Amino acid sequence: MAKRTDVRVEDTWDLSHIFSSPEEQEQAQLELQAEAANFVSSYRNKIAKTTSADTLVESWQALEHLISKSSEVGSYIFLDYSVDMTNQEKMRRSMETNNVISKIFSDISFYESELEEVAAELLKQAIKIEAGSAKFFGDHLRLRPHRLSAESEELLTSLNGSTGSLPENIYDAAKFADLFFPDFEVNAEKYPLSFASYEEFYAMHPDTDIRREAFRVFSENLAKYRNTIATAYYAHVKQDVLLAEKRSYENVFTYLLQDQEVEEALYHRQIDVTMEQLAPHMRRYARKLGENWQLDRVSYADLKLPPLRGKSISVSREEAEKLVLGALEVMGDEYRNVAKRAFSERWMDFAENEGKSTGGFCSSSMNTHPYILLNWTGQMPDVFTIIHELGHAAQSEFSRKSNNATNASPSLYFIEAPSTFNETLMSQYLIRSSEDPDIERQVAAQMTSNTYYHNFVTHFLEAHWQREVYRAVAAGRALTADDLDQLFLSTLKEFWGDDIEMTPGAERTWMRQPHYYRGLYSYTYSAGLTIGTAVSLRIEKEGAAAVEDWLATLALGGTRSPLELARAAGVDISTDRPLCDTIAYIGSLVDLI
């Protein structure tokens, strides 16, 4: 792959919208440290004694400013590092900035501890004075029963900032800096292999021998780091289990779901109903995949194939932009302009280069527009990746106009709804705008293999496995790489049954994603897609009124719980009806393939 220094500027994002240079970021970082020190001197040992709601509002405003500024300082370094993780200077700057921000949040952790001494009525008075503080002070009251002593909270904040992310850092270092994949050979021809090239290219390769050999070599080389990564992940899970116990939560799941603001029952329902109802549809999908490609058998290495043979669609960047803007036209000018600016102002990083993060993401902060990372290959799935991440960007842009740094981000449970919603808009647009009589079948195939397979199935399987891992560790088991492999293989067999041959290496799929280090994140893809599907189908049926409801929901940011946000958009997730309807919709797409 190309070195970062060799890629075209027009294929990269423009981070100067945050800071003009690393030197300007360093200056902002010094200013942030000074502001944090001033916050400590102004409010330490005073908040606990205050009887003034005005003082609480004033201190909250200062805290919100610190959070907002630290987001800018950290984002610049994170984004710069994410596109070239082999660059030792970028790595050093990333570690230094993380240490600075960690120390700041450790130093100001006294604030919430001192709020423990403030009467609930006084906090409610502060909310009446400044409505923007409702989320912050409300969450504080909600979590009060689980807080430890001031000294313990400060120590935990410090440890979490400096060492809490080490398991994920170890994973990233192994994946992006140390893992090396040799060339592989098929029919006397050599093929170069990397993490990104396997995930983005070889997993979908139409030549069965190349595809399966790439999987074999890819999996065998993953195994070289399985013990290291397994040890790091076990430490991460063990830490969560211990913190749940020390904070007096019912179990580790209620602890990890606290920030998502959903009951544990919704988490288990998403996993259990999906396993029961979606598995039959996807087994049928796998059989159709084998028939369409005339495979001797359908192995795990074949599952990422496009379901329709010979129907892959190449797309230029210019065509991608036209498709995205066309699909978003139904949402109105303000929403559509987010996408326009993303293309014209270089919010997106398209380049494929050595050391770049795989997959795609959207990174948002309060004072600067979002940034989107992807690895462009010129295929239709890339268009869906762009419009997916633009869903996150639109939510961020609508929210930050109405909210602040403490209430702009919705619950993790809801976070994937705006992105997956955009994907369904793209599918509907492709069907409406094409004169090809076969387009509905092609779009159904694209939706099933990309939108639903990746966001629903892939991440659901991760979530099911993750739940079993937490259950095992909570029960006192010490897990090794062999245990993690076996648990993932059991999940795969339960879902796919006898319809898929479990190719050796399938059990190491848990090593391919970083979501497990971010709480109970994996299951939220299917949760968000459930909401996104329901909203998109409502817009298709009802039009402008449903669009207005959705735009208003996005503007609410994190000021409402997931149930309330979904209800504002016209979806009731207090029952399993939206989930069952979404699974039935996936089944209808499989019917068309």
C-alpha positions as CSV (number, residue, x, y, z in Angstrom):
1,M,0.0,0.0,0.0
2,A,1.1,3.6,-0.5
3,K,2.8,5.5,2.2
4,R,0.7,8.4,3.7
5,T,3.2,10.9,2.3
6,D,2.6,9.6,-1.2
7,V,-1.2,9.9,-1.4
8,R,-2.9,12.8,-3.2
9,V,-3.9,15.8,-1.1
10,E,-7.4,15.8,-2.6
11,D,-7.9,12.3,-1.3
12,T,-7.3,13.4,2.3
13,W,-9.2,15.5,4.8
14,D,-8.3,19.0,5.8
15,L,-7.6,19.2,9.5
16,S,-6.8,22.9,9.3
17,H,-10.4,23.6,10.0
18,I,-9.6,22.5,13.6
19,F,-6.1,23.9,13.9
20,S,-3.8,25.2,11.2
21,S,-0.9,23.2,12.3
22,P,0.4,20.9,15.1
23,E,2.0,24.0,16.7
24,E,-1.4,25.7,16.9
25,Q,-2.8,22.5,18.5
26,E,0.1,22.6,21.0
27,Q,-0.7,26.2,21.9
28,A,-4.4,25.3,22.4
29,Q,-3.4,22.4,24.6
30,L,-1.3,24.7,26.8
31,E,-4.3,27.1,27.1
32,L,-6.5,24.2,28.0
33,Q,-4.2,23.1,30.8
34,A,-4.2,26.7,32.1
35,E,-8.0,26.9,32.0
36,A,-8.2,23.6,33.8
37,A,-5.9,24.8,36.5
38,N,-8.0,27.9,36.9
39,F,-11.2,25.8,37.2
40,V,-9.6,23.8,40.0
41,S,-8.4,26.9,41.9
42,S,-11.8,28.6,41.4
43,Y,-14.1,25.8,42.5
44,R,-12.2,23.1,44.5
45,N,-13.5,22.9,48.1
46,K,-16.2,25.4,47.3
47,I,-18.9,23.5,45.4
48,A,-19.7,21.2,48.3
49,K,-20.3,24.2,50.5
50,T,-22.2,26.4,48.1
51,T,-25.8,27.4,48.7
52,S,-26.1,29.3,45.4
53,A,-27.7,27.9,42.3
54,D,-26.0,30.7,40.4
55,T,-22.6,29.4,41.4
56,L,-23.6,25.9,40.2
57,V,-24.6,27.3,36.8
58,E,-21.4,29.4,36.6
59,S,-19.2,26.3,37.4
60,W,-21.1,24.1,35.0
61,Q,-20.6,26.7,32.2
62,A,-16.9,26.7,32.9
63,L,-16.9,22.9,32.9
64,E,-18.8,22.7,29.6
65,H,-16.2,25.0,28.0
66,L,-13.4,22.7,29.2
67,I,-15.1,19.6,27.8
68,S,-15.7,21.4,24.5
69,K,-12.1,22.6,24.2
70,S,-10.6,19.3,25.2
71,S,-12.6,17.7,22.4
72,E,-11.1,20.0,19.8
73,V,-7.6,19.5,21.2
74,G,-8.0,15.7,21.3
75,S,-9.8,15.3,18.0
76,Y,-7.1,17.0,16.0
77,I,-4.4,14.6,17.3
78,F,-6.7,11.5,17.1
79,L,-7.6,12.2,13.5
80,D,-4.1,13.0,12.4
81,Y,-2.8,9.7,14.0
82,S,-5.7,7.5,12.7
83,V,-4.6,7.9,9.1
84,D,-1.0,6.9,9.8
85,M,-0.5,4.7,12.8
86,T,3.0,3.7,11.7
87,N,4.2,7.2,12.2
88,Q,6.1,7.3,15.5
89,E,5.9,11.1,15.8
90,K,2.1,11.0,15.5
91,M,2.0,8.2,18.0
92,R,4.1,10.1,20.5
93,R,1.9,13.2,20.1
94,S,-1.2,11.1,20.5
95,M,0.1,9.6,23.7
96,E,1.2,13.0,25.1
97,T,-2.2,14.6,24.3
98,N,-4.1,11.6,25.9
99,N,-1.9,12.0,29.0
100,V,-2.7,15.7,29.2
101,I,-6.4,15.3,28.8
102,S,-6.4,12.4,31.2
103,K,-4.7,14.5,33.9
104,I,-7.1,17.4,33.3
105,F,-10.2,15.1,33.8
106,S,-8.5,13.6,36.8
107,D,-7.9,17.0,38.3
108,I,-11.4,18.2,37.8
109,S,-13.1,15.0,38.9
110,F,-13.5,16.6,42.3
111,Y,-16.4,18.6,40.9
112,E,-18.8,15.7,40.7
113,S,-17.6,14.4,44.0
114,E,-18.4,17.7,45.6
115,L,-21.7,17.8,44.0
116,E,-22.5,14.8,46.2
117,E,-22.8,17.3,49.1
118,V,-25.2,19.6,47.2
119,A,-28.9,19.1,47.9
120,A,-30.9,17.8,45.1
121,E,-33.3,20.7,45.3
122,L,-30.4,23.2,44.7
123,L,-29.4,21.2,41.6
124,K,-33.0,21.4,40.3
125,Q,-32.9,25.2,40.9
126,A,-29.8,25.4,38.8
127,I,-31.5,23.5,36.0
128,K,-34.4,26.0,36.1
129,I,-31.9,28.9,35.7
130,E,-30.0,27.2,32.9
131,A,-31.9,24.5,31.0
132,G,-28.8,23.4,29.1
133,S,-27.4,22.0,32.4
134,A,-30.4,19.6,32.8
135,K,-28.6,16.6,31.2
136,F,-25.5,17.0,33.3
137,F,-27.1,17.6,36.6
138,G,-29.8,15.1,35.9
139,D,-27.3,12.4,35.1
140,H,-25.4,13.2,38.3
141,L,-28.6,12.7,40.4
142,R,-29.3,9.5,38.6
143,L,-25.9,8.0,39.2
144,R,-25.4,9.3,42.7
145,P,-26.1,5.9,44.4
146,H,-23.2,4.4,42.5
147,R,-20.5,6.9,43.1
148,L,-17.5,6.2,45.4
149,S,-15.6,8.5,47.7
150,A,-14.1,11.6,46.3
151,E,-10.6,10.2,46.6
152,S,-11.6,6.9,45.0
153,E,-13.3,8.7,42.1
154,E,-10.3,10.9,41.5
155,L,-8.0,7.9,41.5
156,L,-10.3,5.9,39.1
157,T,-10.5,8.9,36.8
158,S,-6.7,9.2,36.7
159,L,-6.2,5.5,36.2
160,N,-8.9,5.3,33.5
161,G,-7.3,8.1,31.6
162,S,-3.8,6.9,31.8
163,T,-4.1,3.1,31.8
164,G,-7.8,2.4,31.2
165,S,-7.5,2.5,27.5
166,L,-4.3,0.3,27.4
167,P,-6.2,-2.8,26.3
168,E,-7.5,-1.0,23.2
169,N,-4.2,0.6,22.7
170,I,-2.5,-2.8,22.7
171,Y,-5.1,-4.0,20.2
172,D,-4.5,-1.0,17.9
173,A,-0.7,-1.4,18.1
174,A,-0.9,-5.0,17.3
175,K,-3.4,-4.5,14.4
176,F,-2.0,-1.4,12.8
177,A,1.7,-1.3,13.7
178,D,2.9,-4.9,14.3
179,L,0.7,-7.3,12.3
180,F,2.3,-8.1,9.0
181,F,0.6,-10.1,6.3
182,P,2.8,-11.8,3.7
183,D,1.9,-12.1,0.1
184,F,-0.1,-15.2,-0.8
185,E,0.1,-17.3,-3.9
186,V,-2.7,-18.8,-6.1
187,N,-2.0,-20.6,-9.4
188,A,1.7,-19.4,-9.4
189,E,0.6,-15.7,-9.0
190,K,1.4,-13.7,-5.9
191,Y,-1.0,-11.3,-4.2
192,P,-0.1,-8.6,-1.6
193,L,-2.1,-8.8,1.6
194,S,-2.9,-6.3,4.4
195,F,-5.6,-6.0,7.1
196,A,-7.4,-3.4,5.0
197,S,-7.0,-5.2,1.7
198,Y,-8.5,-8.4,3.1
199,E,-11.5,-6.6,4.7
200,E,-12.1,-4.3,1.8
201,F,-11.2,-6.4,-1.2
202,Y,-10.2,-10.1,-0.8
203,A,-13.2,-11.0,1.4
204,M,-15.4,-10.1,-1.6
205,H,-13.1,-11.4,-4.3
206,P,-15.0,-13.2,-7.1
207,D,-12.3,-15.9,-7.6
208,T,-13.0,-18.6,-5.0
209,D,-9.5,-19.8,-4.8
210,I,-8.1,-16.3,-4.2
211,R,-10.8,-15.5,-1.7
212,R,-10.4,-18.6,0.4
213,E,-6.6,-18.6,0.3
214,A,-6.6,-14.9,1.4
215,F,-8.8,-15.9,4.3
216,R,-6.5,-18.7,5.3
217,V,-3.4,-16.6,5.2
218,F,-5.1,-13.6,6.9
219,S,-6.5,-15.8,9.7
220,E,-3.2,-17.7,10.3
221,N,-1.4,-14.4,10.7
222,L,-4.0,-13.0,13.0
223,A,-3.3,-16.0,15.2
224,K,0.3,-14.7,15.8
225,Y,-1.2,-12.1,18.1
226,R,-4.2,-13.9,19.5
227,N,-2.7,-14.5,23.0
228,T,-1.5,-10.9,23.3
229,I,-4.9,-9.5,22.3
230,A,-6.8,-12.0,24.3
231,T,-4.9,-11.2,27.4
232,A,-5.5,-7.4,26.9
233,Y,-9.2,-8.0,26.3
234,Y,-9.7,-10.2,29.3
235,A,-8.1,-7.5,31.4
236,H,-10.6,-5.0,30.0
237,V,-13.6,-7.2,30.7
238,K,-12.3,-8.0,34.2
239,Q,-11.9,-4.3,35.0
240,D,-15.6,-3.7,34.0
241,V,-16.8,-6.6,36.1
242,L,-14.8,-5.3,39.2
243,L,-16.1,-1.7,38.7
244,A,-19.7,-2.9,38.5
245,E,-19.2,-4.8,41.8
246,K,-17.5,-1.9,43.5
247,R,-20.1,0.6,42.4
248,S,-22.9,-1.6,43.7
249,Y,-24.6,-2.4,40.3
250,E,-26.8,-5.4,40.0
251,N,-24.4,-6.8,37.4
252,V,-21.9,-5.8,34.8
253,F,-24.6,-5.3,32.2
254,T,-26.6,-2.7,34.2
255,Y,-23.3,-1.0,34.9
256,L,-22.3,-0.8,31.2
257,L,-25.8,0.2,30.2
258,Q,-26.0,3.1,32.6
259,D,-24.7,5.7,30.1
260,Q,-27.0,4.3,27.4
261,E,-30.0,5.0,29.5
262,V,-31.8,1.8,28.6
263,E,-33.0,-1.1,30.8
264,E,-31.1,-4.4,30.6
265,A,-34.2,-6.0,29.2
266,L,-33.8,-4.1,25.9
267,Y,-30.2,-5.2,25.6
268,H,-31.1,-8.9,26.0
269,R,-34.2,-8.6,23.9
270,Q,-32.2,-7.2,20.9
271,I,-29.8,-10.2,21.1
272,D,-32.3,-13.0,21.8
273,V,-35.0,-12.0,19.3
274,T,-32.3,-11.5,16.6
275,M,-30.8,-14.9,17.2
276,E,-34.3,-16.5,17.1
277,Q,-35.9,-14.7,14.2
278,L,-33.0,-13.4,11.9
279,A,-31.0,-16.6,11.8
280,P,-33.5,-18.5,9.5
281,H,-33.5,-15.6,7.0
282,M,-29.7,-15.4,6.9
283,R,-29.3,-19.2,6.5
284,R,-31.6,-18.9,3.5
285,Y,-29.5,-15.9,2.3
286,A,-26.4,-18.1,2.5
287,R,-28.0,-20.9,0.5
288,K,-28.9,-18.4,-2.2
289,L,-25.4,-17.0,-2.2
290,G,-24.1,-20.5,-2.8
291,E,-26.6,-21.1,-5.6
292,N,-25.9,-17.7,-7.4
293,W,-22.1,-18.3,-7.3
294,Q,-22.4,-22.0,-8.0
295,L,-20.1,-22.8,-5.0
296,D,-19.2,-26.4,-4.1
297,R,-20.1,-25.4,-0.5
298,V,-20.7,-22.1,1.3
299,S,-17.8,-21.6,3.7
300,Y,-17.4,-18.8,6.3
301,A,-14.8,-17.3,3.9
302,D,-17.5,-16.9,1.2
303,L,-20.1,-14.9,3.3
304,K,-18.9,-11.4,2.2
305,L,-19.4,-12.1,-1.5
306,P,-21.9,-9.9,-3.3
307,P,-25.0,-12.1,-3.4
308,L,-25.5,-11.6,-7.1
309,R,-22.7,-12.8,-9.3
310,G,-21.5,-10.4,-12.0
311,K,-23.6,-7.5,-10.5
312,S,-20.9,-5.5,-8.7
313,I,-21.1,-1.9,-9.5
314,S,-18.1,0.4,-9.9
315,V,-18.6,4.0,-8.9
316,S,-16.4,7.1,-9.4
317,R,-16.1,9.7,-6.7
318,E,-18.1,12.1,-8.8
319,E,-20.9,9.5,-9.3
320,A,-20.8,8.8,-5.6
321,E,-21.4,12.4,-4.8
322,K,-24.4,12.6,-7.2
323,L,-25.9,9.5,-5.7
324,V,-25.5,10.7,-2.2
325,L,-27.0,14.2,-2.9
326,G,-29.8,12.6,-4.8
327,A,-30.7,10.2,-2.1
328,L,-30.7,13.0,0.5
329,E,-32.9,15.4,-1.5
330,V,-36.0,14.1,0.3
331,M,-34.6,15.4,3.6
332,G,-34.5,19.1,2.6
333,D,-31.8,21.6,1.9
334,E,-30.4,22.0,5.4
335,Y,-29.8,18.3,5.8
336,R,-28.5,17.9,2.2
337,N,-26.1,20.8,2.6
338,V,-24.2,18.8,5.3
339,A,-23.3,16.3,2.6
340,K,-22.5,19.0,0.0
341,R,-20.0,20.6,2.4
342,A,-18.5,17.3,3.3
343,F,-17.5,16.7,-0.3
344,S,-16.5,20.3,-1.2
345,E,-14.7,21.2,2.0
346,R,-12.7,18.0,2.4
347,W,-14.4,16.6,5.5
348,M,-13.6,13.1,4.3
349,D,-10.4,11.1,4.0
350,F,-10.7,8.7,1.1
351,A,-7.1,7.5,0.7
352,E,-5.9,3.9,1.2
353,N,-2.5,4.0,2.7
354,E,-0.3,2.0,5.0
355,G,-1.1,2.4,8.7
356,K,-4.5,3.9,8.2
357,S,-7.4,2.8,10.3
358,T,-9.7,0.3,8.6
359,G,-13.4,0.6,8.0
360,G,-15.0,3.9,8.4
361,F,-16.0,6.4,11.2
362,C,-17.3,9.9,11.8
363,S,-15.6,12.0,14.5
364,S,-17.5,15.0,15.8
365,S,-16.8,17.8,18.2
366,M,-18.7,20.9,19.3
367,N,-16.8,23.7,17.6
368,T,-15.8,22.2,14.2
369,H,-17.7,20.2,11.6
370,P,-17.4,16.4,11.7
371,Y,-14.7,14.4,9.9
372,I,-15.2,11.1,8.1
373,L,-12.7,8.4,7.5
374,L,-13.1,5.7,4.9
375,N,-11.0,3.6,2.6
376,W,-12.2,4.2,-1.0
377,T,-12.1,1.3,-3.4
378,G,-14.6,2.6,-6.0
379,Q,-17.4,0.1,-5.4
380,M,-21.0,0.6,-4.5
381,P,-20.4,-0.4,-0.8
382,D,-18.2,2.7,-0.5
383,V,-21.2,4.9,-1.4
384,F,-23.2,3.3,1.4
385,T,-20.2,3.8,3.7
386,I,-20.2,7.5,2.8
387,I,-23.9,8.0,3.3
388,H,-23.8,6.0,6.5
389,E,-21.1,8.3,8.0
390,L,-22.9,11.3,6.7
391,G,-25.9,10.3,8.8
392,H,-23.6,10.7,11.9
393,A,-22.4,14.0,10.5
394,A,-25.9,15.3,10.0
395,Q,-27.0,14.3,13.5
396,S,-23.9,16.1,14.9
397,E,-24.5,19.3,12.9
398,F,-28.2,19.5,13.8
399,S,-27.5,18.7,17.5
400,R,-24.6,21.1,18.1
401,K,-26.7,24.1,16.9
402,S,-29.2,23.5,19.7
403,N,-27.1,21.9,22.5
404,N,-23.8,22.0,24.4
405,A,-20.9,19.7,25.0
406,T,-22.6,18.0,27.9
407,N,-25.9,17.1,26.1
408,A,-25.2,17.1,22.4
409,S,-24.5,13.3,21.9
410,P,-27.4,10.9,22.0
411,S,-27.2,7.6,23.9
412,L,-25.0,4.9,22.4
413,Y,-28.2,2.9,22.0
414,F,-29.4,5.5,19.5
415,I,-26.1,6.5,17.9
416,E,-26.3,4.3,14.9
417,A,-29.9,5.2,14.0
418,P,-29.1,8.3,11.9
419,S,-26.4,6.5,10.0
420,T,-28.3,3.4,9.1
421,F,-31.3,5.5,8.3
422,N,-29.3,7.2,5.6
423,E,-28.4,3.8,4.1
424,T,-32.1,2.9,3.7
425,L,-32.7,6.3,2.0
426,M,-30.0,5.4,-0.5
427,S,-31.6,2.1,-1.3
428,Q,-35.0,3.7,-1.8
429,Y,-33.4,6.3,-4.1
430,L,-31.6,3.8,-6.2
431,I,-34.8,1.9,-6.9
432,R,-36.8,5.1,-7.7
433,S,-34.2,6.6,-10.0
434,S,-33.2,3.6,-12.1
435,E,-34.8,2.5,-15.3
436,D,-33.2,-1.0,-15.0
437,P,-36.0,-3.5,-14.4
438,D,-33.5,-5.6,-12.3
439,I,-32.5,-2.7,-10.1
440,E,-34.9,-3.7,-7.2
441,R,-33.2,-7.1,-7.0
442,Q,-29.7,-5.5,-7.1
443,V,-30.6,-3.0,-4.4
444,A,-32.1,-5.8,-2.3
445,A,-28.9,-7.6,-2.6
446,Q,-26.9,-4.5,-1.7
447,M,-29.0,-3.8,1.3
448,T,-28.9,-7.3,2.6
449,S,-25.1,-7.9,2.0
450,N,-23.9,-4.4,3.1
451,T,-26.4,-2.5,5.2
452,Y,-28.0,-5.4,7.0
453,Y,-25.4,-8.0,6.9
454,H,-22.6,-5.7,8.2
455,N,-24.5,-3.5,10.6
456,F,-27.1,-6.0,11.8
457,V,-25.6,-9.5,11.4
458,T,-21.8,-8.9,11.8
459,H,-22.2,-6.7,14.9
460,F,-25.0,-8.8,16.3
461,L,-22.6,-11.8,16.3
462,E,-20.0,-9.7,18.0
463,A,-22.6,-8.6,20.6
464,H,-23.8,-12.2,21.3
465,W,-20.2,-13.3,21.8
466,Q,-19.4,-10.3,24.0
467,R,-22.4,-11.1,26.2
468,E,-21.1,-14.7,26.7
469,V,-17.6,-13.3,27.5
470,Y,-18.9,-11.0,30.2
471,R,-21.1,-13.7,31.6
472,A,-18.1,-16.0,31.9
473,V,-15.8,-13.5,33.5
474,A,-18.6,-12.4,35.9
475,A,-18.9,-16.0,36.9
476,G,-15.2,-16.1,37.8
477,R,-13.7,-17.7,34.7
478,A,-10.3,-16.6,33.5
479,L,-10.5,-16.6,29.7
480,T,-7.6,-17.4,27.3
481,A,-7.4,-17.0,23.6
482,D,-8.7,-20.6,23.2
483,D,-11.7,-19.7,25.3
484,L,-12.5,-16.6,23.3
485,D,-12.1,-18.6,20.0
486,Q,-14.4,-21.3,21.3
487,L,-17.1,-18.8,22.4
488,F,-17.1,-17.1,19.1
489,L,-17.3,-20.4,17.2
490,S,-20.3,-21.4,19.3
491,T,-22.0,-18.2,18.5
492,L,-21.4,-18.7,14.8
493,K,-22.6,-22.3,14.8
494,E,-25.8,-21.3,16.7
495,F,-26.6,-18.6,14.1
496,W,-25.6,-20.3,10.9
497,G,-26.4,-23.9,11.8
498,D,-25.2,-26.5,9.2
499,D,-25.7,-24.1,6.3
500,I,-22.2,-22.7,6.6
501,E,-18.9,-24.6,6.7
502,M,-16.9,-23.1,9.6
503,T,-13.6,-22.6,7.9
504,P,-10.6,-22.7,10.3
505,G,-10.0,-19.1,11.3
506,A,-13.7,-18.2,11.6
507,E,-13.3,-18.4,15.3
508,R,-10.8,-15.6,15.3
509,T,-13.3,-13.0,13.9
510,W,-13.4,-11.4,17.4
511,M,-9.9,-10.1,16.7
512,R,-11.0,-8.1,13.7
513,Q,-13.1,-5.3,15.4
514,P,-12.3,-2.7,18.1
515,H,-16.0,-2.3,19.3
516,Y,-15.6,-4.5,22.3
517,Y,-13.4,-2.0,24.0
518,R,-16.2,0.6,24.0
519,G,-18.7,-0.9,26.4
520,L,-21.7,-2.7,25.0
521,Y,-21.4,-1.0,21.6
522,S,-21.8,-3.9,19.1
523,Y,-25.4,-4.6,19.8
524,T,-26.3,-0.9,19.3
525,Y,-25.8,-1.3,15.5
526,S,-28.9,-3.5,15.2
527,A,-30.7,-1.4,17.8
528,G,-30.0,1.8,15.8
529,L,-30.8,0.1,12.5
530,T,-34.1,-1.0,13.9
531,I,-35.0,2.6,14.6
532,G,-33.5,3.8,11.3
533,T,-35.5,1.3,9.3
534,A,-38.7,2.1,11.0
535,V,-38.2,5.9,10.4
536,S,-37.2,5.5,6.7
537,L,-40.2,3.3,6.0
538,R,-42.4,5.9,7.7
539,I,-40.9,8.7,5.6
540,E,-41.4,6.7,2.4
541,K,-45.1,6.3,3.4
542,E,-45.9,9.7,5.0
543,G,-43.4,12.1,3.4
544,A,-42.8,15.6,4.8
545,A,-44.4,15.2,8.2
546,A,-42.2,12.2,9.0
547,V,-39.1,14.1,7.7
548,E,-39.8,17.0,10.1
549,D,-40.2,14.7,13.0
550,W,-36.8,13.1,12.2
551,L,-35.0,16.4,11.9
552,A,-36.5,17.6,15.2
553,T,-35.4,14.3,16.8
554,L,-31.8,14.8,15.5
555,A,-31.8,18.3,17.0
556,L,-32.6,16.9,20.4
557,G,-29.1,15.4,20.7
558,G,-28.7,13.7,24.0
559,T,-31.4,15.6,25.9
560,R,-33.8,12.6,25.8
561,S,-33.5,8.9,26.5
562,P,-33.4,6.5,23.6
563,L,-37.1,5.5,24.2
564,E,-38.0,9.2,24.1
565,L,-35.9,9.9,21.0
566,A,-37.5,7.0,19.1
567,R,-41.0,8.1,20.2
568,A,-40.3,11.6,18.9
569,A,-39.5,10.0,15.5
570,G,-42.7,8.0,15.6
571,V,-41.2,4.7,16.7
572,D,-42.1,2.8,19.9
573,I,-39.2,0.6,21.1
574,S,-40.8,-0.2,24.4
575,T,-42.1,-3.3,22.6
576,D,-40.3,-5.7,20.2
577,R,-42.6,-4.7,17.3
578,P,-40.0,-2.5,15.5
579,L,-37.3,-5.1,15.8
580,C,-39.6,-7.9,14.6
581,D,-40.8,-5.7,11.7
582,T,-37.2,-4.9,10.7
583,I,-36.2,-8.6,10.7
584,A,-39.3,-9.3,8.6
585,Y,-38.2,-6.6,6.2
586,I,-34.7,-8.2,5.9
587,G,-36.5,-11.4,5.1
588,S,-38.4,-9.7,2.3
589,L,-35.1,-8.4,0.9
590,V,-33.7,-12.0,0.9
591,D,-36.9,-13.1,-1.0
592,L,-35.9,-10.7,-3.8
593,I,-32.4,-11.9,-4.3
